[in-house]
Amino acid sequence: MKRSVGQMISRFGIRIPLILWSIAVLYPIIWMFIGSFKSNAEIYANPWGFPETWNFQNFITAWSEYNIDTSVFNSLIVTVVGAALTLVLAIPTSYALERMRFKGSNFLFTLYVSAMMIPMVLGWIPLFFLLGQFNLLDNIFGLAIVYAISQLPFSIFVLTSFISTIPKSLEESAAMDGMSPYGVLWKIITPLSMSGIITVTIMNAIQFWNEYFMALIFLQSEENYTLALAIDFISSEAQYTNAWGTLFASLVFAIVPVIILYSIFQQRIAKGMTEGAIKG
C-alpha cells in the first residue's frame, strides 16, 4: 500500500526531532562510558575517541580511594528505606481517603494533592531544625524519612486513582465473610493495586537514588555521603588532580543501576502510568 507524499512528510517530520533528541541524550552517556576506561592522558589527547586499552583502573580508584563503595551503600539504604516507608504510609492513606468516606476526607485529599505544587525548597530550613531536634541530622535514616514524606503526595495521588476503580463488591463480599478492614486492605486492595504500587516504587526509587540538594543540606559527614554527594566531591577534586577518568567511572556507578532498573520494569512503568491516567 503506497503512502501519500503528505503522510511520508508527516512521518519524517515526527521522526527527525525524535532522532535528534535521542542523539542529544545518548551521546553524553556513551561519551561518559568511553571516558571511564581512558587514562587522563588519553582524555586530553583524544577526548572523543576510543581508549587504546580498555582498563578498569578508574573504577578501582573511584571505588577504593574516593569511598564510592560507602556512598553506594548509603544511597542503597536511603533508597530502599525511603521507598518502603513511602509505601507503608501511602497505601493505607490512599485506601482510607478513597473508601472510608468521613468528614473532611475530600479536604485531606485536596491538601495532599496540593502539596505537590509547593516547592520543596520552602521546607528545607524548617526540616533542618526539625531533624536537628530529633538527632536525625547528618543521618541517612533521617534523610530517608524526609525523602518518604516528600514523595507521599505523589504516591497517594497515583494509588488513590488505582484503588478507586476496584469494585466495591469485592470488599463487601469480604466483609460479609468476616474480614476486617485491615484484612480487606492487605489481602484484596493491595494485590489488585500492584501495578500502581510497582510504578510508584520505581519512580520514587529513581528519585531517591539521584537526589542531590536535600542530601547536601542534611548530610555533613563524608562517611554519610550518598552517591550524588560523593560524585560532587570527586568533581571538585578533579579540577585540581585531573582525575577526570575517575569522575567518569563514578558517574557510571551512579547511572548503571538506574538504567538496569528502568530497562527491567519499563513496561510495568508505562502500563502503570497509563492505567493510572485512564482510571484517574
C-alpha positions as CSV (number, residue, x, y, z in Angstrom):
1,M,0.0,0.0,0.0
2,K,1.6,3.2,-1.2
3,R,1.8,6.1,1.2
4,S,1.0,9.6,0.0
5,V,3.6,12.3,-0.1
6,G,1.9,14.1,2.8
7,Q,2.0,11.0,5.0
8,M,5.7,10.5,4.3
9,I,6.5,14.1,5.1
10,S,4.5,13.9,8.3
11,R,6.2,10.7,9.4
12,F,9.6,12.2,8.5
13,G,8.8,15.4,10.4
14,I,7.9,13.4,13.5
15,R,11.0,11.1,13.4
16,I,13.6,13.8,12.9
17,P,13.0,15.5,16.3
18,L,12.9,12.1,18.0
19,I,16.2,11.1,16.4
20,L,17.9,14.4,17.3
21,W,16.6,14.1,20.9
22,S,17.9,10.5,21.1
23,I,21.3,11.6,20.0
24,A,21.4,14.5,22.4
25,V,20.5,12.1,25.3
26,L,22.6,9.1,24.3
27,Y,25.8,10.7,23.1
28,P,26.9,12.2,26.5
29,I,26.1,8.8,28.2
30,I,28.2,6.9,25.6
31,W,31.0,9.5,25.9
32,M,30.9,9.1,29.7
33,F,31.2,5.3,29.4
34,I,34.1,5.5,26.9
35,G,35.9,8.1,29.1
36,S,35.7,5.9,32.2
37,F,38.1,3.5,30.5
38,K,40.6,6.1,29.5
39,S,43.7,7.5,31.2
40,N,43.9,11.2,31.8
41,A,46.5,11.5,29.0
42,E,44.1,9.8,26.5
43,I,41.2,12.1,27.6
44,Y,43.3,15.2,26.9
45,A,44.9,13.8,23.7
46,N,41.8,12.3,22.2
47,P,38.6,13.3,24.1
48,W,36.2,11.9,21.5
49,G,37.9,8.7,20.5
50,F,38.1,5.2,22.0
51,P,40.7,4.2,24.5
52,E,43.8,2.4,23.3
53,T,43.3,-0.3,26.0
54,W,40.1,-0.9,27.9
55,N,41.2,-1.0,31.6
56,F,39.3,-0.7,34.8
57,Q,41.8,1.3,36.8
58,N,39.5,4.3,37.1
59,F,36.7,2.1,38.5
60,I,39.2,0.6,41.1
61,T,40.4,4.1,42.0
62,A,36.9,5.5,42.4
63,W,35.8,2.5,44.5
64,S,38.8,2.3,46.8
65,E,40.3,5.8,47.1
66,Y,37.2,8.0,46.8
67,N,34.9,6.0,49.0
68,I,32.4,5.3,46.3
69,D,31.8,1.9,47.9
70,T,30.5,3.6,51.1
71,S,28.4,6.1,49.1
72,V,26.8,3.3,47.0
73,F,25.9,1.5,50.3
74,N,24.4,4.8,51.8
75,S,22.4,5.5,48.6
76,L,21.1,2.0,48.6
77,I,20.0,2.3,52.2
78,V,18.4,5.7,51.7
79,T,16.6,4.4,48.5
80,V,15.3,1.2,50.0
81,V,14.2,2.6,53.3
82,G,12.7,5.7,51.7
83,A,10.7,3.7,49.1
84,A,9.5,1.2,51.6
85,L,8.4,3.9,54.1
86,T,6.6,5.7,51.4
87,L,4.5,2.6,50.6
88,V,3.8,1.9,54.2
89,L,2.4,5.4,54.6
90,A,0.8,5.8,51.2
91,I,-1.2,2.6,50.8
92,P,-3.3,2.8,54.0
93,T,-3.8,6.6,53.5
94,S,-4.9,6.2,49.9
95,Y,-7.3,3.4,50.9
96,A,-8.8,5.5,53.7
97,L,-9.2,8.6,51.6
98,E,-10.8,6.7,48.7
99,R,-13.0,4.1,50.5
100,M,-13.6,5.2,54.1
101,R,-15.6,8.4,53.4
102,F,-15.5,10.6,56.5
103,K,-16.0,14.3,57.3
104,G,-13.0,16.1,55.8
105,S,-11.8,13.3,53.6
106,N,-12.1,15.4,50.4
107,F,-10.3,18.3,52.1
108,L,-7.5,16.0,53.2
109,F,-7.2,14.5,49.7
110,T,-7.1,18.1,48.2
111,L,-4.5,19.0,50.8
112,Y,-2.3,16.0,49.9
113,V,-2.6,16.7,46.1
114,S,-1.9,20.5,46.5
115,A,1.3,19.7,48.4
116,M,2.7,18.5,45.1
117,M,2.6,22.1,43.9
118,I,4.6,23.5,46.8
119,P,8.3,23.8,46.0
120,M,10.3,21.6,48.3
121,V,12.9,24.3,48.8
122,L,10.5,26.1,51.1
123,G,10.6,23.3,53.6
124,W,14.4,22.9,53.8
125,I,15.1,25.3,56.7
126,P,12.2,24.0,59.0
127,L,13.2,20.4,58.2
128,F,16.8,21.2,59.0
129,F,15.9,22.4,62.5
130,L,13.3,19.6,63.0
131,L,15.8,16.9,62.1
132,G,18.3,18.5,64.5
133,Q,15.8,18.3,67.4
134,F,15.3,14.6,66.7
135,N,19.0,13.9,66.4
136,L,18.4,12.9,62.8
137,L,20.6,15.5,61.2
138,D,23.6,14.0,59.3
139,N,21.8,10.7,59.4
140,I,21.0,8.6,56.3
141,F,17.8,7.3,58.0
142,G,16.7,10.8,58.7
143,L,17.3,11.6,55.1
144,A,15.2,8.6,54.1
145,I,12.3,9.8,56.2
146,V,12.5,13.2,54.5
147,Y,12.5,11.5,51.1
148,A,9.5,9.4,52.0
149,I,7.5,12.4,53.3
150,S,8.4,14.5,50.2
151,Q,7.1,11.8,47.8
152,L,4.0,11.0,49.8
153,P,1.6,13.4,47.9
154,F,2.6,11.9,44.5
155,S,2.3,8.3,45.8
156,I,-1.2,9.0,47.3
157,F,-2.4,10.6,44.2
158,V,-1.4,7.7,42.0
159,L,-2.6,4.9,44.4
160,T,-5.9,6.6,45.0
161,S,-6.6,6.5,41.3
162,F,-6.0,2.8,41.2
163,I,-8.0,2.0,44.3
164,S,-11.0,4.0,43.0
165,T,-11.5,1.5,40.2
166,I,-11.5,-1.6,42.3
167,P,-15.1,-2.9,42.5
168,K,-16.6,-2.3,45.9
169,S,-18.5,-5.5,45.7
170,L,-15.2,-7.4,46.4
171,E,-14.8,-5.6,49.7
172,E,-18.5,-6.0,50.6
173,S,-18.2,-9.8,50.0
174,A,-15.1,-10.0,52.1
175,A,-16.7,-8.0,54.9
176,M,-19.8,-10.4,54.8
177,D,-17.3,-13.3,55.3
178,G,-16.0,-11.6,58.4
179,M,-12.8,-9.9,57.1
180,S,-11.7,-6.8,58.9
181,P,-11.0,-3.5,57.1
182,Y,-7.2,-4.2,57.6
183,G,-7.7,-7.7,56.0
184,V,-9.5,-6.1,53.1
185,L,-6.7,-3.6,52.6
186,W,-3.8,-6.1,52.7
187,K,-5.5,-9.2,51.1
188,I,-7.7,-7.6,48.4
189,I,-6.8,-3.9,47.8
190,T,-3.1,-4.2,47.9
191,P,-2.7,-7.2,45.4
192,L,-5.2,-5.6,43.0
193,S,-3.3,-2.3,43.1
194,M,0.1,-3.9,42.4
195,S,0.6,-2.2,39.0
196,G,0.3,1.2,40.7
197,I,2.5,0.1,43.7
198,I,5.3,-1.0,41.3
199,T,5.1,2.2,39.3
200,V,5.2,4.4,42.4
201,T,8.0,2.4,43.9
202,I,10.2,2.6,40.9
203,M,9.6,6.3,40.3
204,N,10.3,7.0,43.9
205,A,13.4,4.8,44.0
206,I,14.9,6.6,40.9
207,Q,14.1,9.9,42.5
208,F,15.8,9.0,45.8
209,W,18.9,7.4,44.1
210,N,19.6,10.6,42.1
211,E,18.6,13.2,44.7
212,Y,21.3,15.8,45.5
213,F,20.2,19.0,47.1
214,M,18.5,17.6,50.2
215,A,21.4,15.2,50.8
216,L,23.7,18.2,50.5
217,I,21.8,20.1,53.2
218,F,21.0,17.3,55.7
219,L,24.3,15.3,55.5
220,Q,27.6,16.8,56.6
221,S,29.9,13.9,57.3
222,E,31.8,12.4,54.4
223,E,31.1,8.9,55.7
224,N,27.4,9.6,55.3
225,Y,27.7,10.9,51.8
226,T,25.3,9.5,49.2
227,L,26.4,8.8,45.7
228,A,25.4,12.2,44.4
229,L,27.5,14.0,47.1
230,A,30.5,11.7,46.5
231,I,30.4,12.4,42.8
232,D,30.2,16.2,43.5
233,F,33.2,15.8,45.8
234,I,35.2,13.9,43.1
235,S,34.2,16.6,40.6
236,S,35.7,19.3,42.8
237,E,38.8,17.2,43.3
238,A,39.1,16.6,39.6
239,Q,39.7,20.3,39.0
240,Y,42.9,20.1,40.9
241,T,44.0,16.4,40.4
242,N,42.8,16.0,36.8
243,A,41.0,12.8,37.9
244,W,38.5,13.0,35.0
245,G,38.6,9.3,34.3
246,T,37.8,8.6,37.9
247,L,34.9,11.0,37.7
248,F,33.5,9.3,34.7
249,A,33.8,5.9,36.4
250,S,31.9,7.3,39.4
251,L,29.2,8.5,37.1
252,V,28.9,5.0,35.6
253,F,28.4,3.6,39.1
254,A,25.5,6.1,39.6
255,I,23.8,5.7,36.3
256,V,24.1,1.9,35.6
257,P,21.6,0.8,38.4
258,V,19.1,3.3,37.2
259,I,19.4,2.1,33.6
260,I,19.1,-1.6,34.6
261,L,16.1,-0.9,36.9
262,Y,14.3,1.1,34.2
263,S,15.1,-1.5,31.5
264,I,13.7,-4.3,33.6
265,F,10.5,-2.5,34.6
266,Q,9.9,-0.1,31.8
267,Q,6.8,-1.9,30.5
268,R,5.4,-2.1,34.0
269,I,6.0,1.6,34.5
270,A,4.3,2.6,31.2
271,K,1.4,0.2,31.9
272,G,1.0,1.6,35.4
273,M,1.1,5.2,34.4
274,T,-1.3,4.6,31.6
275,E,-3.7,2.6,33.8
276,G,-3.5,5.3,36.4
277,A,-4.2,8.1,33.9
278,I,-7.2,6.2,32.5
279,K,-8.6,5.2,35.8
280,G,-7.9,8.6,37.3
